């Protein structure tokens, strides 16, 4: 997983470098290096980027899905696909923050969705037995984790576009 993650972040850094986005290229190279050294690198936190309001709900839900897949061992069962999902999520976050090239946002999101479809198609070990014991109505997937999809309200200081540490 970490090897595939490192390679994915290096490729993303190359893309950002060729687009003259040197700050994000350096950030992705740092993530690639950490993964190459064997350090666990988690998907970027939603608060690490300044994102347009309309994109927040989708990104929060996407990160929740990705973290749930990791909790269920996706990075061990399908390391390359899980790495592709994480890199695509971070790509989506970065391109959504830039918000200049809708086709790039769409490509990153589509890559994420395709990888997540693969990860979510295979239940984790022991999960198939658990699901069969649950009533069909209860086994239906939920649209959202309750805490992750609660309405989000952020408060800014008067005449400021900066979030306070508490709001971040």
C-alpha positions in Angstrom: 0.0 0.0 0.0 2.7 2.5 1.0 4.7 1.8 -2.1 1.7 2.4 -4.4 0.8 5.5 -2.4 4.3 6.9 -2.8 4.2 6.3 -6.5 0.7 7.9 -6.8 1.8 11.0 -4.9 5.0 11.3 -7.0 2.9 11.2 -10.2 0.5 13.8 -8.8 3.5 16.0 -7.8 4.8 15.7 -11.4 1.4 16.8 -12.8 1.2 19.7 -10.4 4.8 20.7 -11.2 4.1 20.7 -15.0 1.1 23.0 -14.3 3.4 25.4 -12.4 1.7 24.7 -9.1 4.9 24.3 -7.3 3.5 24.6 -3.8 1.1 21.6 -4.2 3.8 19.7 -6.1 6.1 20.1 -3.1 3.3 19.0 -0.7 2.6 15.9 -2.7 6.3 15.1 -2.9 6.5 15.3 0.9 3.6 12.9 1.1 5.3 10.5 -1.4 8.6 10.7 0.6 6.8 9.9 3.9 5.0 6.9 2.4 8.3 5.7 0.9 9.9 5.9 4.3 7.1 3.6 5.6 5.2 6.3 7.4 1.4 6.0 7.3 0.1 9.0 5.3 -3.7 9.6 5.8 -5.9 11.4 3.2 -5.9 15.1 3.6 -8.2 16.5 6.2 -11.1 18.6 4.9 -9.8 21.6 6.9 -6.4 21.5 5.3 -7.9 23.2 2.2 -9.9 26.3 1.6 -12.8 24.7 -0.4 -15.9 26.2 -2.0 -19.0 25.7 0.1 -20.9 23.8 -2.6 -18.2 21.1 -2.7 -17.9 20.5 1.1 -20.7 18.0 1.5 -19.4 15.7 -1.3 -15.9 15.9 -0.1 -16.8 15.2 3.6 -18.9 12.2 2.5 -16.1 11.0 0.2 -13.5 11.2 3.0 -15.8 9.3 5.3 -16.2 6.5 2.8 -12.5 6.3 2.3 -11.7 6.2 6.0 -14.5 3.6 6.5 -12.8 1.5 3.8 -9.5 1.8 5.6 -11.1 0.8 8.9 -12.3 -2.3 7.1 -8.8 -3.2 5.9 -9.1 -2.1 2.3 -5.4 -1.0 2.3 -4.4 -4.5 3.3 -6.8 -6.4 1.0 -6.5 -4.2 -2.1 -3.4 -2.0 -1.5 -3.1 -0.6 -5.0 -6.8 0.3 -5.4 -6.8 1.8 -1.9 -3.7 3.9 -2.7 -5.3 5.0 -6.0 -8.5 6.0 -4.0 -6.5 8.1 -1.5 -4.3 9.9 -4.1 -7.5 10.6 -6.2 -9.2 12.0 -3.1 -6.3 14.3 -2.4 -6.2 15.3 -6.1 -9.9 16.1 -6.0 -9.4 18.2 -2.8 -6.5 20.1 -4.4 -8.2 20.7 -7.7 -11.4 21.7 -6.0 -9.5 24.2 -3.9 -7.9 25.7 -7.1 -11.3 25.6 -8.7 -10.0 26.7 -12.1 -10.3 23.6 -14.3 -13.6 21.8 -13.9 -12.3 18.9 -16.1 -9.5 18.3 -13.7 -11.8 18.3 -10.7 -14.0 15.8 -12.6 -11.1 13.5 -13.6 -9.9 13.3 -10.0 -13.4 12.7 -8.7 -14.1 10.0 -11.3 -10.8 8.2 -10.4 -11.8 8.3 -6.8 -15.3 7.0 -7.4 -14.0 4.2 -9.6 -11.5 3.1 -7.0 -14.1 3.3 -4.2 -16.5 1.2 -6.2 -13.9 -1.5 -6.3 -13.1 -1.2 -2.6 -16.8 -1.2 -1.5 -17.8 -4.1 -3.8 -15.8 -6.6 -1.7 -17.0 -6.9 2.0 -14.3 -7.1 4.6 -13.5 -10.4 6.2 -16.4 -11.6 8.4 -18.6 -8.9 7.1 -20.6 -11.1 4.7 -21.7 -13.3 7.6 -22.7 -10.2 9.7 -24.8 -8.8 6.9 -26.7 -12.0 6.3 -27.7 -12.0 9.9 -29.1 -8.5 9.7 -32.7 -7.8 8.6 -32.8 -6.6 5.0 -34.1 -3.1 5.9 -31.2 -2.7 8.4 -28.7 -3.9 5.9 -29.4 -1.2 3.4 -26.5 1.2 3.1 -26.9 4.6 4.7 -26.5 7.7 2.6 -24.2 9.2 5.1 -22.5 8.8 8.4 -24.6 10.9 10.8 -21.7 13.0 12.2 -20.0 13.5 8.9 -23.1 14.8 7.1 -24.6 17.0 9.8 -25.1 20.5 8.6 -22.0 22.5 8.8 -21.9 26.1 10.1 -18.7 28.1 10.2 -18.3 31.5 11.8 -15.8 34.1 10.6 -14.7 37.2 12.3 -16.3 40.4 11.1 -14.7 41.6 7.8 -12.5 38.5 7.6 -12.3 35.5 5.3 -10.0 33.6 7.7 -11.2 30.8 10.0 -10.3 30.8 13.6 -8.4 27.8 15.0 -11.6 26.6 16.6 -13.6 26.7 13.4 -10.8 24.9 11.5 
